[in-house]
């Protein structure tokens, strides 16, 4: 398999999990699953999350509340680069961010692959949400002022192709805002050597995450797609998401010890410009 960014076929092995091999391109440093699942296999994997989806669509659930808190952060990061205009949220899930963007003055619409999520966004929030990938977007080329992709780019089989499509959809001077896990964060880098010995590394999520970006590799790919890269901001992924809930950890002494060792690094990473979750803003030249 060749690198999606630079086309190099030579790559160094990083980690193997669940039968999938995460490698890093020797040419540009992009990390990716060298033996990715087929599209049919991915559909089966995503359809297996029925219980999670039921909780996500329940406004009384903690899952819903957690994702709504994340939507607040998404909006804050979006408003750093754009104050209004026609916005498309690619991979909008159940519409929590798009609804908040609309309420903040954006002309916000969504695009979502999961039919049930798209239906909830339409019925619960009254949003205009189309179904499919970015290549199915109904908007005309050059018609958008803002395009957001939050925790999406790592899931798609052709990230460079998706970013080029985003460039095409944006008007001159338009803004793209993305978030994704950061492979070069303090926690992922510090934990990798031990992960290889323990056969346990919670940062990458193969096969759901087909790619693992860093600020450098995502910035380079945005530039190749035609964007002028602006600000990169570092955050920590929710510790409970990475390491597990405390009630679960208390039943698993080894996992608890692992969390005790590395959770502080995950928490302090953003303060050092090495968070394990990044937001990147870029613009299409006017």
Secondary structure per residue as TSV (DSSP state, phi and psi in degrees):
chain	resnum	aa	ss	phi	psi
A	1	X	-	360.0	133.6
A	2	X	-	-94.0	158.0
A	3	X	-	-66.9	134.5
A	4	X	T	-67.0	-24.9
A	5	X	T	-89.8	-52.4
A	6	X	T	-113.3	-8.5
A	7	X	-	84.4	-2.5
A	8	X	-	-65.4	139.5
A	9	X	-	-97.6	-14.2
A	10	X	-	-84.2	131.2
A	11	X	E	-149.0	149.4
A	12	X	E	-96.8	136.2
A	13	X	E	-72.8	133.0
A	14	X	E	-105.3	-50.1
A	15	X	E	-164.5	147.7
A	16	X	E	-119.6	128.9
A	17	X	E	-144.9	132.8
A	18	X	T	56.1	28.8
A	19	X	T	85.9	2.7
A	20	X	E	-109.0	138.7
A	21	X	E	-104.3	117.2
A	22	X	E	-90.3	124.2
A	23	X	E	-126.4	161.3
A	24	X	E	-118.3	126.9
A	25	X	E	-59.5	131.8
A	26	X	T	-74.7	-15.5
A	27	X	T	-87.1	-49.4
A	28	X	T	-122.5	-10.4
A	29	X	-	90.9	-0.8
A	30	X	-	-66.2	134.3
A	31	X	E	-101.1	141.4
A	32	X	E	-156.9	160.9
A	33	X	E	-77.4	117.5
A	34	X	T	-74.4	-24.7
A	35	X	T	-125.0	67.3
A	36	X	-	-68.4	156.4
A	37	X	-	-68.5	157.4
A	38	X	-	-73.1	167.7
A	39	X	H	-61.1	-38.4
A	40	X	H	-64.9	-39.3
A	41	X	H	-66.5	-38.3
A	42	X	H	-64.1	-39.5
A	43	X	H	-60.9	-40.2
A	44	X	H	-65.8	-43.0
A	45	X	H	-61.3	-44.4
A	46	X	H	-73.6	-29.4
A	47	X	H	-73.0	-14.6
A	48	X	T	-76.6	-8.3
A	49	X	-	-91.8	38.3
A	50	X	H	-62.7	-40.2
A	51	X	H	-67.0	-39.2
A	52	X	H	-63.3	-43.3
A	53	X	H	-65.4	-36.5
A	54	X	H	-62.6	-41.3
A	55	X	H	-68.3	-38.3
A	56	X	H	-61.5	-35.0
A	57	X	T	-89.1	7.6
A	58	X	-	-105.2	105.4
A	59	X	T	-58.7	-15.6
A	60	X	T	-90.5	-3.3
A	61	X	S	-88.5	157.5
A	62	X	H	-67.9	-32.9
A	63	X	H	-60.4	-46.0
A	64	X	H	-60.5	-45.2
A	65	X	H	-64.1	-40.3
A	66	X	H	-62.8	-46.8
A	67	X	H	-67.2	-30.1
A	68	X	H	-69.6	-36.8
A	69	X	H	-64.1	-38.5
A	70	X	H	-65.8	-36.6
A	71	X	H	-61.5	-34.5
A	72	X	H	-62.0	-43.3
A	73	X	H	-65.8	-43.0
A	74	X	H	-54.1	-44.9
A	75	X	H	-65.0	-42.9
A	76	X	H	-60.7	-42.3
A	77	X	H	-69.8	-35.6
A	78	X	H	-64.9	-41.7
A	79	X	H	-71.6	-14.9
A	80	X	H	-67.9	-28.9
A	81	X	H	-107.6	-16.6
A	82	X	-	-154.3	140.9
A	83	X	S	-103.3	-11.7
A	84	X	S	178.4	-172.0
A	85	X	E	111.3	-172.6
A	86	X	E	-81.0	117.9
A	87	X	E	-121.5	134.6
A	88	X	E	-118.1	123.9
A	89	X	E	-98.9	107.1
A	90	X	E	-83.1	126.8
A	91	X	T	74.5	48.5
A	92	X	-	-75.5	-4.6
A	93	X	T	56.2	-128.4
A	94	X	T	-91.5	8.0
A	95	X	S	93.7	12.5
A	96	X	H	-63.8	-44.9
A	97	X	H	-69.5	-45.6
A	98	X	H	-59.0	-37.7
A	99	X	H	-65.6	-40.8
A	100	X	H	-67.8	-37.3
A	101	X	H	-65.2	-41.6
A	102	X	H	-60.4	-45.2
A	103	X	H	-66.7	-22.0
A	104	X	T	-88.7	0.5
A	105	X	T	111.6	-4.0
A	106	X	E	-78.6	149.4
A	107	X	E	-86.6	82.2
A	108	X	E	-96.1	135.1
A	109	X	E	-131.5	169.4
A	110	X	E	-130.8	165.0
A	111	X	E	-142.1	127.1
A	112	X	E	-147.2	136.2
A	113	X	S	-76.3	-35.7
A	114	X	-	-77.8	118.5
A	115	X	H	-61.6	-41.2
A	116	X	H	-66.7	-39.9
A	117	X	H	-65.2	-44.4
A	118	X	H	-61.1	-41.3
A	119	X	H	-63.9	-39.7
A	120	X	H	-64.6	-43.0
A	121	X	H	-59.7	-38.1
A	122	X	H	-72.0	-44.4
A	123	X	H	-78.9	-39.0
A	124	X	H	-81.7	-39.8
A	125	X	H	-107.1	-9.9
A	126	X	-	69.5	28.9
A	127	X	-	-86.2	155.3
A	128	X	-	-88.6	108.9
A	129	X	E	-130.2	121.2
A	130	X	E	-91.8	163.6
A	131	X	E	-111.1	139.4
A	132	X	S	131.6	-167.7
A	133	X	-	-92.2	179.2
A	134	X	G	-59.6	-25.8
A	135	X	G	-75.5	-9.4
A	136	X	G	-100.1	5.0
A	137	X	-	-58.9	131.0
A	138	X	-	-78.7	-10.1
A	139	X	S	-70.7	147.7
A	140	X	-	-76.0	152.4
A	141	X	T	-55.5	138.7
A	142	X	T	73.3	16.1
A	143	X	-	-99.9	-5.6
A	144	X	E	-109.0	146.7
A	145	X	E	-94.7	-30.7
A	146	X	E	-140.1	136.4
A	147	X	E	-130.5	127.0
A	148	X	E	-115.1	144.5
A	149	X	E	-141.0	92.1
A	150	X	E	-97.4	116.1
A	151	X	S	53.7	45.4
A	152	X	-	-119.2	-43.6
A	153	X	T	-59.1	-28.8
A	154	X	T	-74.9	-14.0
A	155	X	T	-93.6	-19.6
A	156	X	-	-87.6	148.6
A	157	X	S	-73.7	-21.6
A	158	X	-	-134.2	74.1
A	159	X	H	-60.6	-38.5
A	160	X	H	-63.6	-40.8
A	161	X	H	-63.2	-37.7
A	162	X	H	-68.0	-39.3
A	163	X	H	-68.3	-35.6
A	164	X	H	-66.1	-36.9
A	165	X	H	-66.2	-39.4
A	166	X	H	-60.4	-43.7
A	167	X	H	-58.0	-41.9
A	168	X	H	-65.1	-37.4
A	169	X	H	-74.7	-26.4
A	170	X	E	-80.8	144.7
A	171	X	E	-74.2	158.0
A	172	X	E	-53.9	132.6
A	173	X	E	86.1	-2.4
A	174	X	E	-69.5	161.3
A	175	X	E	-117.6	137.4
A	176	X	E	-114.6	136.5
A	177	X	E	-126.5	125.8
A	178	X	E	-127.2	153.3
A	179	X	E	-130.5	151.1
A	180	X	E	-166.4	154.9
A	181	X	E	-59.9	149.1
A	182	X	B	-110.7	108.7
A	183	X	T	-64.0	-25.7
A	184	X	T	-93.6	14.9
A	185	X	S	-65.7	162.2
A	186	X	H	-59.4	-46.9
A	187	X	H	-64.4	-50.7
A	188	X	H	-58.1	-41.6
A	189	X	H	-69.0	-41.8
A	190	X	H	-71.0	-30.9
A	191	X	H	-88.1	-16.9
A	192	X	H	-58.6	-47.2
A	193	X	H	-58.4	-40.2
A	194	X	H	-72.7	-34.6
A	195	X	H	-58.1	-38.0
A	196	X	H	-66.1	-31.7
A	197	X	H	-80.1	-35.9
A	198	X	H	-88.0	-12.3
A	199	X	T	57.9	41.0
A	200	X	-	-150.8	119.6
A	201	X	-	-147.5	100.5
A	202	X	S	-76.3	-7.4
A	203	X	S	-68.6	-58.2
A	204	X	-	-76.7	152.1
A	205	X	-	-127.2	63.2
A	206	X	T	-68.7	144.9
A	207	X	T	-94.8	4.8
A	208	X	T	-63.1	-44.0
A	209	X	-	-91.4	106.1
A	210	X	-	-79.1	-23.8
A	211	X	E	-131.2	152.1
A	212	X	E	-125.6	114.5
A	213	X	B	-98.1	164.2
A	214	X	-	-125.3	172.8
A	215	X	H	-58.4	-37.9
A	216	X	H	-67.1	-49.3
A	217	X	H	-71.9	-36.4
A	218	X	H	-69.0	-40.4
A	219	X	H	-61.7	-41.4
A	220	X	H	-65.7	-38.7
A	221	X	H	-70.2	-39.1
A	222	X	H	-60.4	-42.8
A	223	X	H	-63.5	-40.7
A	224	X	H	-65.1	-30.9
A	225	X	T	-79.2	-4.7
A	226	X	T	110.5	2.5
A	227	X	E	-90.8	152.6
A	228	X	E	-95.5	113.3
A	229	X	E	-76.4	133.6
A	230	X	E	-107.9	-118.0
A	231	X	E	-82.8	141.2
A	232	X	E	-119.6	127.6
A	233	X	E	-123.1	141.7
A	234	X	E	-106.8	137.7
A	235	X	E	-139.2	174.1
A	236	X	-	-106.6	134.3
A	237	X	-	-62.8	143.9
A	238	X	-	-48.4	125.3
A	239	X	H	-61.5	-34.9
A	240	X	H	-66.9	-31.7
A	241	X	H	-68.8	-43.4
A	242	X	H	-73.4	-45.6
A	243	X	H	-106.2	-16.6
A	244	X	-	105.6	158.6
A	245	X	-	-68.1	149.0
A	246	X	H	-59.6	-39.2
A	247	X	H	-63.1	-28.6
A	248	X	H	-77.9	-42.6
A	249	X	H	-62.5	-34.3
A	250	X	T	-63.9	-21.5
A	251	X	T	-90.9	-4.9
A	252	X	-	-131.4	86.3
A	253	X	H	-54.7	-41.0
A	254	X	H	-66.0	-42.7
A	255	X	H	-65.5	-36.5
A	256	X	H	-64.8	-42.6
A	257	X	H	-63.4	-39.3
A	258	X	H	-61.8	-46.1
A	259	X	H	-63.2	-40.8
A	260	X	H	-62.9	-32.0
A	261	X	H	-77.1	-43.0
A	262	X	H	-106.3	-19.5
A	263	X	H	-58.1	-39.2
A	264	X	H	-61.0	-35.2
A	265	X	H	-68.2	-39.7
A	266	X	H	-63.2	-37.7
A	267	X	H	-71.9	-37.2
A	268	X	H	-86.9	-17.1
A	269	X	H	-48.9	-48.8
A	270	X	G	-58.8	-33.9
A	271	X	G	-67.6	-20.7
A	272	X	G	-102.1	8.0
A	273	X	T	70.4	28.5
A	274	X	-	-136.5	43.3
A	275	X	-	-67.8	157.6
A	276	X	S	-90.9	11.9
A	277	X	E	-145.9	129.1
A	278	X	E	-127.0	149.6
A	279	X	E	-112.1	134.9
A	280	X	E	-127.1	132.1
A	281	X	E	-113.8	137.4
A	282	X	E	-144.5	163.3
A	283	X	E	-129.0	150.5
A	284	X	E	-87.5	128.0
A	285	X	-	-55.8	135.3
A	286	X	-	-69.0	360.0
